[in-house]
């Protein structure tokens, strides 16, 4: 059974940094595209970043470009989201997701493209 578990969330002051981790089990991460999404209270889930499996192509939402970095360590079956210069507007529950096995070149920020989801980790940016 495919499972994804996020960790690393917490409370951080504006301008601070956090690194989110996503550990996967039940499948080999190197064959699946990975996306990070977030959802703030009263708002729709939005795509933050993605990384393809075959060549590591990445993409970022405009709101986080230059501040967030996605990466993957296939040997450890883990994905990461490094978040710098955090702003109160980044407050949300963050989710990692895995796309279809066959979509190894996929890197899209559309939640409907992803099949498997973690339960999320809360990130709160506040002074």
C-alpha positions in Angstrom: 0.0 0.0 0.0 1.4 3.4 -1.0 1.8 5.8 1.9 3.2 9.2 2.2 3.9 10.9 5.6 4.9 14.5 5.9 6.9 16.1 8.8 8.8 19.2 9.6 6.0 21.7 10.0 5.7 24.0 12.9 5.6 27.6 14.0 8.2 30.0 12.6 8.7 33.7 12.6 8.4 35.7 9.3 11.7 35.5 7.5 12.5 32.1 9.0 13.0 28.8 7.3 11.6 25.3 7.5 12.3 22.1 5.7 9.4 19.7 5.1 10.1 16.0 4.6 7.9 13.4 2.9 8.8 9.8 3.5 7.1 7.3 1.2 6.6 3.6 1.7 5.0 0.8 -0.4 6.6 2.0 -3.6 10.0 3.1 -5.1 10.0 6.8 -5.1 12.2 7.0 -8.2 9.3 6.0 -10.5 6.8 8.6 -9.3 6.5 12.4 -9.8 6.1 14.3 -6.6 4.2 17.4 -5.8 3.8 19.7 -2.7 0.5 21.4 -2.1 -0.9 23.6 0.6 -4.3 24.6 1.9 -5.0 27.6 4.1 -8.2 27.9 6.1 -11.1 28.9 3.8 -9.0 28.6 0.7 -8.7 26.0 -2.0 -5.7 23.6 -2.1 -3.0 25.1 -4.3 0.1 23.6 -5.9 3.4 24.8 -4.5 6.0 22.8 -6.3 6.6 19.6 -8.2 9.5 17.4 -9.4 9.4 14.8 -12.1 10.8 11.3 -11.6 12.7 10.8 -14.8 14.9 13.9 -15.0 14.2 15.9 -11.9 12.4 18.7 -13.7 10.9 21.2 -11.2 8.2 23.8 -11.2 7.1 26.4 -8.6 4.1 28.5 -8.0 4.9 32.2 -8.6 4.2 33.0 -4.9 7.1 30.8 -3.8 9.5 31.0 -6.6 13.0 32.0 -5.4 12.1 31.1 -1.8 11.2 27.4 -1.9 13.2 24.5 -3.2 11.9 21.0 -3.9 14.2 18.0 -4.0 14.1 14.2 -3.8 16.4 11.5 -2.5 15.3 8.3 -4.2 17.8 6.2 -2.3 16.1 7.2 0.9 12.6 7.2 -0.6 12.1 10.8 0.6 11.2 14.2 -0.8 11.8 17.6 0.7 10.6 21.1 0.5 13.1 23.7 1.7 11.2 26.9 2.6 13.1 30.2 3.1 12.0 33.7 3.7 8.7 32.5 5.0 5.8 35.0 5.1 2.5 34.9 7.0 0.8 34.1 3.7 2.6 30.8 3.6 0.6 29.6 6.6 -1.2 26.5 5.6 -1.3 22.7 5.9 1.3 21.3 3.5 0.7 18.0 1.7 3.0 15.9 -0.4 1.5 13.8 -3.2 2.7 11.2 -5.7 1.5 11.0 -9.3 0.8 8.0 -11.5 3.6 5.5 -12.0 3.4 5.9 -15.8 3.7 9.7 -15.7 7.4 9.9 -15.0 7.9 13.1 -16.9 5.0 14.8 -15.2 5.5 18.0 -13.2 2.3 19.9 -12.8 0.8 21.9 -10.0 -2.7 20.5 -10.5 -3.9 18.5 -7.6 -6.2 16.3 -9.7 -3.1 14.9 -11.4 -1.9 13.2 -8.2 -3.2 9.8 -7.0 -1.7 9.4 -3.5 -1.6 11.9 -0.7 -0.2 12.3 2.7 -2.2 13.7 5.6 -0.3 17.0 5.8 1.8 19.0 8.2 0.9 22.4 9.6 3.1 25.4 8.9 2.4 28.6 10.8 4.3 31.8 10.1 3.7 34.3 12.8 5.5 36.7 15.1 
